[in-house]
């Protein structure tokens, strides 16, 4: 049980299994914290800037103005007892690295940290941060793929593997998934499809690909990109 002290007389925070602390309440941190609240998580928001704390006051379970680079402060906020903490600090790289280092020393089981550059991410990775994310870079990559053509969404699932949502290339329209032989010929798998008037469905070998369908395709990144480009 986590008790969050210093918020007012008798006020405490009990961190249940889905509690998350978000340190840094800029655009990325605040959007993430609000989305976590929408999904039912209890969220502790921490930032050193008064205006950001005031903006999020009443919208999160608790919001605290504090310097996350101070070990004593993090201990007062019971951060060592959280199972999941997000370091969403982007503009102050020193604060990001120091905060992540303290959380690692505390032994927090799951630490997510925002990186604003490859160098920043490399440092966080070397420190031992479990999950390093590049929100601006990843979003730019996804938008770039959407701009290029039929591809409507693009998500990298790991090193050289991606899932794409795209319209089918013309040469597959009217064929069944079995007839398309995308895995044999193109190195990608059509895993689901969405009809214009319906929801998503898992594909079977007998599923017929329509011109207005949306396809969910997985495979090596370059091959998935080529498929979405109709090549």
Secondary structure, DSSP 4 states (H G I P E B T S, - for coil): -----SSSTT------TT-EEEE--SHHHHHHHHHHHHTT--EEEEES-HHHHHHHTTTSSEEEE--TT-HHHHHHTTGGG-SEEEE---S-HHHHHHHHHHHHHHT-SEEEEE-SSHHHHHHHHHHT-SEEE-HHHHHHHHHHHHHTSSEEEEEEEETTEEEEEEEPPGGGTT-BHHHH-HHHHTSEEEEEEE-TTS-EEE--TTPBPPTT-EEEEEE-HHHHHHHHTT-
